[in-house]
Amino acid sequence: MNDDALLSLAARLADQAAAAINAVRATGFAVDRKSDHSPVTEADHIAEALIVEGLRAAAPHIPVIAEEEIEAGTAPIDPGHRFWLVDPLDGTREFAAGRDNFAVNVGLVEDGRAVLGAVAIPATGELFWGRVGGGAWKRDAAGTRAISVRSPPAEGITVMGSHHYQDDPRMGRFLEGRHVARIVNIGSAEKFCRVAEGSADLYPRFGRTMEWDTAAPHAVLEAAGGTLRLLDGGGPLLYRKAGWANPSFVCEGRVA
């Protein structure tokens, strides 16, 4: 399969997983705790099984690293230079709390870089997908269209922040000297997508994230013309790190 076919596969499976998550949400669910005390639900497991099985059936030569398989100890130890990163329900805390800001992430990494990905937002029916160097798109109730980042508007920038870090003093220090119109605090990869579609301008992340949280939306952001750089040194965010954890970073739209 070429990259366009792989992108279509990622988008289709993210969309199907979103529908499965909505079905679980409609019927009710229990919340369990993983070894790190983070929440997990039936929706996480159903969505991951759907995505992983679909990826392995369609592209058996590409290893899959998925969040719940990592937790279970069944994921590949060394996926090689090209592999999928899957977060079947990014923002489980939001989902469990009854909020709408959760997402499905299916991303492809090659030689340490996120090269393509799809992000579905089940609560709104939105689907974002993109390939670095090949463009980015969004589908919602209004149809399907290409998306791109915007230049900072004259009235000031819109900053995306994490719902669970909204009182972090590092945000205020980071924004000093910037013309900020508003700060929106929500959970999940949706924050990347708002920058990618041009409805927000900046997303600094100070708290810990994992590679499966960021690979798919990172690819969508860069495909839409945005950038993601590390806060410590400004270099690129690379994948296949030991332990799968990311350092702090910042996502930006078009720099003025």
C-alpha positions in Angstrom: 0.0 0.0 0.0 1.3 3.5 -0.8 1.0 6.4 1.7 -2.3 7.7 0.3 -3.8 4.2 0.8 -2.4 4.0 4.3 -3.9 7.4 5.1 -7.3 6.3 3.8 -7.0 3.2 5.9 -6.1 5.2 9.1 -9.0 7.6 8.5 -11.5 4.9 7.9 -10.5 3.0 11.0 -10.5 6.1 13.2 -14.0 6.9 11.9 -15.2 3.4 12.7 -13.7 3.5 16.1 -15.4 6.8 16.8 -18.8 5.2 16.0 -18.0 2.3 18.3 -17.1 4.7 21.1 -20.4 6.6 20.6 -22.3 3.3 20.9 -20.7 2.5 24.2 -21.3 6.0 25.4 -25.0 5.7 24.6 -25.5 2.5 26.5 -23.3 3.3 29.6 -20.0 1.9 30.8 -17.9 1.3 33.8 -14.5 3.0 34.5 -11.6 0.8 35.6 -8.0 1.8 36.5 -4.8 0.8 34.9 -1.5 0.1 36.6 -0.6 3.8 36.5 -4.1 4.7 38.0 -5.2 6.3 34.8 -8.8 5.4 33.7 -9.8 2.9 31.1 -13.2 1.8 29.8 -14.9 -0.7 27.6 -14.8 1.9 24.8 -11.0 2.0 24.9 -10.7 -1.8 24.5 -13.4 -2.0 21.7 -11.9 0.8 19.7 -8.4 -0.5 20.0 -9.4 -4.0 18.9 -11.2 -2.6 15.9 -8.3 -0.4 14.8 -5.5 -2.9 15.5 -7.2 -5.7 13.7 -8.0 -3.5 10.8 -4.4 -2.3 10.5 -2.9 -5.7 10.8 -5.3 -7.2 8.2 -4.7 -4.5 5.6 -1.0 -3.8 6.2 0.5 -6.9 8.0 4.0 -5.7 7.3 3.7 -2.6 9.4 3.9 -3.2 13.2 1.3 -1.6 15.5 2.1 0.1 18.8 -1.3 0.6 20.6 -1.8 2.1 24.1 -3.7 -0.8 25.7 -1.4 -3.4 24.2 1.5 -1.6 25.8 -0.3 -1.7 29.1 -1.0 -5.5 28.6 2.6 -6.1 27.6 1.6 -7.6 24.3 2.9 -4.9 21.9 6.1 -5.4 19.8 9.2 -4.6 21.8 11.0 -3.1 18.8 8.7 -2.0 16.0 11.5 -1.1 13.6 11.7 2.1 11.6 8.1 2.2 10.3 5.1 1.5 12.6 1.7 2.6 13.6 1.0 4.5 16.9 -2.6 4.1 18.1 -4.5 5.8 20.9 -8.0 4.3 20.6 -9.5 6.9 23.1 -7.4 9.9 23.7 -8.9 11.8 26.6 -10.4 8.9 28.6 -10.7 11.2 31.6 -12.9 13.6 29.6 -15.0 10.7 28.2 -15.5 9.2 31.7 -16.5 12.6 33.0 -19.1 13.1 30.4 -17.3 15.8 28.5 -17.0 15.9 24.7 -13.3 16.5 24.2 -11.9 13.1 23.4 -10.5 11.6 20.2 -9.3 8.6 18.3 -5.7 8.8 17.0 -4.2 6.6 14.3 -0.7 7.7 13.2 2.2 6.3 11.1 5.8 6.9 12.1 8.7 6.5 9.7 12.4 7.0 10.7 11.4 8.8 13.9 8.9 11.2 12.3 5.1 11.3 12.2 4.3 11.2 8.5 0.6 10.7 8.3 -2.4 10.4 10.6 -6.1 10.6 11.3 -7.9 12.0 14.3 -11.6 11.4 14.9 -13.6 13.4 17.4 -16.6 11.1 18.2 -18.8 13.6 20.1 -18.9 16.0 17.2 -18.5 13.6 14.3 -15.5 15.5 13.0 -12.7 13.6 11.2 -9.2 15.1 10.5 -6.6 13.4 8.4 -3.3 14.4 6.7 0.0 13.4 5.2 3.1 15.6 5.7 3.9 17.1 2.4 0.5 16.0 0.9 -2.1 18.2 2.6 -4.7 17.9 5.3 -8.5 17.6 5.4 -11.5 17.8 7.6 -14.9 16.2 7.3 -17.9 17.3 9.4 -21.6 18.0 8.9 -20.8 20.6 6.3 -18.8 18.2 4.1 -15.2 17.6 3.4 -12.6 20.3 2.8 -8.9 21.0 2.8 -7.6 22.7 6.0 -4.6 24.8 6.8 -3.2 26.8 9.6 -3.8 30.6 9.8 -1.6 33.6 10.4 -2.2 35.2 13.8 -5.3 37.5 13.6 -5.1 41.2 14.5 -7.4 40.8 17.4 -4.9 38.4 19.1 -4.2 34.7 19.1 -6.3 31.8 20.4 -4.3 29.5 22.7 -5.3 25.9 23.3 -4.5 24.6 26.8 -5.0 21.3 28.6 -8.2 21.0 30.6 -6.2 19.3 33.4 -3.3 21.9 33.4 -5.4 25.1 33.1 -3.9 26.5 36.3 -0.3 25.7 35.4 1.8 28.9 36.0 4.1 27.9 33.1 1.3 28.9 30.7 1.3 32.5 32.0 5.1 32.8 31.8 5.1 31.3 28.3 2.5 33.7 27.0 4.2 36.8 28.4 4.6 39.5 25.6 2.1 37.7 23.3 -1.1 39.3 22.1 -3.7 36.8 23.4 -7.4 37.0 22.6 -8.4 33.9 24.5 -7.3 30.6 26.1 -9.4 27.5 25.5 -8.8 24.6 27.9 -9.9 21.2 26.6 -8.6 17.6 26.6 -7.2 15.3 23.9 -5.7 15.7 20.5 -8.5 18.0 19.5 -6.2 20.9 20.5 -3.8 20.0 17.7 -6.7 19.9 15.2 -8.0 23.3 16.1 -4.6 24.8 15.3 -4.4 22.7 12.1 -7.8 23.9 10.9 -7.0 27.6 11.6 -9.4 28.2 14.5 -6.6 28.5 17.0 -2.9 29.6 16.8 -0.9 28.1 19.6 -0.8 25.0 21.8 2.0 24.7 24.4 2.1 21.4 26.3 3.9 21.4 29.6 2.6 18.1 31.0 3.6 14.6 30.1 2.2 13.0 26.9 2.9 9.6 25.3 3.8 9.0 21.7 0.4 7.5 20.8 -1.2 10.7 22.1 0.7 12.9 19.5 1.7 11.0 16.4 -1.6 11.2 14.5 -2.4 14.9 15.3 1.3 15.9 14.9 1.1 14.6 11.3 -2.2 16.4 10.7 -0.8 19.6 12.1 2.4 19.5 9.9 0.3 18.5 6.9 -1.8 21.6 7.4 1.3 23.8 7.4 1.9 24.0 11.2 4.9 23.2 13.3 5.7 21.3 16.5 8.9 22.0 18.3 10.3 21.0 21.7 10.2 23.7 24.4 13.7 22.7 25.6 15.9 23.6 22.7 13.3 23.9 19.9 14.2 20.7 18.1 11.7 18.4 16.4 9.6 15.9 18.4 10.9 12.4 17.4 9.3 9.0 17.9 10.4 5.6 19.0 11.9 6.9 22.3 12.6 4.7 25.2 9.5 4.5 27.4 7.4 6.2 24.7 7.1 9.5 26.7 7.3 12.9 25.1 9.0 16.0 26.5 7.2 19.4 26.6 6.5 20.9 23.2 4.6 23.7 21.5 2.4 23.6 18.4 2.0 26.7 16.2 0.1 27.8 13.2 1.6 30.2 10.7 4.2 32.4 12.4 3.6 36.1 11.7 
